[in-house]
């Protein structure tokens, strides 16, 4: 009996929705509409604290990182609840890499390598600056580890990148760093 009632209600709803005399034809192409509203990054909220992605997008010093995150199709993942700790290299940090490195990684055939590098900059959980300990090992999203060093109040990662600022976000924290972290070579 319940199944019959459910079928009748669903059928009635479909019938009523198909009889709308005021229906209009959309002038927006489906692909444009999908691009604007796809995934968690498509949620419009101008009231809440910004996500790690929104903070990066709003920073003129992180345009290279934002371009890379978009190329690796990680925007929606990093817009989710998290919590995430993102070690975010500045444009200047990317400029320290050998000429052509960034451009090469942005090519479609290098997406897997780019994704690995970007995931090496992300931890699951929130690691606040005051909680870092010298020699602390933190697992990264790509499966590798980073090593934190604390000396004279300065925090560095893998002896190569120094945290220059920390910015809280709704889904974690961003540590702005002055170097790009490169994952260790995998052994096969």
C-alpha positions in Angstrom: 0.0 0.0 0.0 2.8 2.4 0.9 4.6 1.7 -2.4 1.4 2.4 -4.4 0.9 5.7 -2.5 4.5 6.7 -3.2 4.2 5.9 -6.9 1.0 7.9 -7.1 2.5 10.9 -5.3 5.7 10.9 -7.5 3.7 10.5 -10.7 1.4 13.4 -9.7 4.4 15.6 -9.0 6.0 14.8 -12.4 2.7 15.4 -14.1 2.2 18.8 -12.4 5.7 19.9 -13.1 5.4 19.1 -16.8 2.2 21.1 -17.1 3.8 24.5 -16.2 2.5 27.0 -18.7 5.0 29.6 -17.5 8.1 27.5 -18.3 10.9 29.4 -19.9 13.8 28.2 -21.9 17.2 28.8 -20.4 19.6 30.9 -22.4 22.6 29.8 -20.4 24.5 26.9 -21.9 24.6 23.8 -19.7 28.4 23.8 -19.6 28.6 27.4 -18.4 26.0 26.8 -15.7 27.8 23.7 -14.5 31.1 25.5 -14.4 29.7 28.3 -12.2 28.0 26.0 -9.8 30.1 22.9 -9.7 31.1 21.3 -6.4 31.8 22.9 -3.0 33.7 25.8 -4.6 30.5 26.9 -6.3 28.8 27.7 -3.1 28.3 31.5 -2.7 28.7 32.8 0.8 29.8 36.3 1.5 29.1 36.2 5.2 31.1 33.2 6.6 34.9 33.1 7.2 36.7 32.2 3.9 38.0 28.7 3.1 41.7 28.1 2.5 41.0 28.3 -1.3 39.1 31.6 -1.0 41.9 33.1 1.2 44.5 32.1 -1.5 42.3 33.4 -4.3 42.1 36.8 -2.5 45.9 37.0 -2.1 47.9 38.7 -4.8 51.0 36.9 -3.5 49.5 33.4 -4.2 48.3 33.7 -7.8 50.8 31.0 -9.0 49.6 28.6 -6.3 45.9 29.3 -7.3 46.7 28.7 -10.9 48.4 25.4 -10.0 45.5 24.3 -7.7 43.0 25.0 -10.6 45.2 23.1 -13.1 45.3 20.1 -10.7 41.6 20.3 -10.2 41.9 20.5 -6.4 39.7 23.6 -5.9 36.6 21.6 -4.8 38.6 19.3 -2.6 40.3 22.2 -0.7 36.9 23.9 -0.4 35.4 21.1 1.6 35.0 21.0 5.3 38.6 19.8 6.0 40.2 20.6 8.4 43.3 21.3 6.4 46.7 22.8 7.1 48.0 24.2 3.8 51.6 25.3 3.5 51.1 27.9 0.8 54.2 29.0 -1.2 54.2 32.6 -2.3 54.7 33.7 -5.9 58.3 34.5 -4.9 58.8 31.0 -3.7 57.8 29.6 -7.1 60.1 32.1 -8.8 63.0 30.5 -7.0 62.4 27.2 -9.0 64.5 26.7 -12.1 63.1 28.6 -15.1 60.3 26.8 -16.9 59.5 24.5 -14.0 56.1 26.0 -13.2 55.1 26.3 -16.8 56.1 22.7 -17.4 54.1 21.4 -14.4 51.0 23.2 -15.7 50.9 21.2 -18.8 48.2 18.6 -19.0 50.6 15.6 -19.2 52.2 16.7 -15.9 49.0 16.9 -14.0 49.8 13.8 -11.8 53.2 15.3 -10.9 51.7 18.7 -10.1 49.0 17.0 -8.0 51.6 15.1 -6.0 53.6 18.3 -5.3 50.5 20.3 -4.3 49.2 17.4 -2.0 52.7 17.5 -0.4 51.7 21.0 0.8 48.5 19.8 2.6 48.0 18.0 5.9 44.6 16.8 7.2 44.0 18.6 10.6 44.9 22.0 11.9 48.5 22.6 13.0 48.7 25.9 14.7 52.1 27.7 14.7 52.4 27.6 18.5 52.0 23.8 18.5 54.9 23.0 16.2 57.8 21.2 17.8 61.4 20.8 16.6 61.7 17.5 14.8 58.0 17.0 14.5 57.0 14.8 11.6 53.6 15.5 9.8 52.0 13.2 7.3 50.9 15.0 4.1 48.0 14.2 1.8 50.2 12.7 -0.9 51.4 10.0 1.6 54.9 11.5 2.3 56.0 13.3 5.5 57.4 16.7 6.2 59.7 17.6 9.1 59.2 20.7 11.1 62.1 22.6 12.6 61.8 25.2 15.3 64.8 27.4 16.0 64.9 30.8 17.7 61.1 31.1 17.3 61.2 30.5 13.5 59.4 27.5 12.0 60.8 25.9 8.9 59.7 22.9 6.9 62.2 20.3 5.6 65.0 22.8 6.3 64.0 24.7 3.2 60.9 26.8 3.6 60.1 29.2 6.5 56.7 30.0 7.7 56.3 33.8 7.3 52.6 34.1 8.3 49.7 32.0 9.4 46.1 32.7 8.4 43.1 30.9 9.9 40.3 29.8 7.5 36.9 28.3 8.0 38.2 24.9 7.0 41.7 25.0 8.5 44.8 27.1 8.5 47.2 28.5 5.9 50.9 28.8 6.6 52.5 31.1 4.1 55.9 29.8 3.2 58.9 31.2 1.3 59.8 28.0 -0.5 58.2 25.3 -2.5 58.1 21.8 -0.8 59.2 19.0 -3.2 58.2 15.5 -2.2 60.9 13.0 -1.7 61.6 10.7 -4.7 59.6 7.5 -4.5 61.4 4.3 -4.4 60.0 1.5 -6.7 
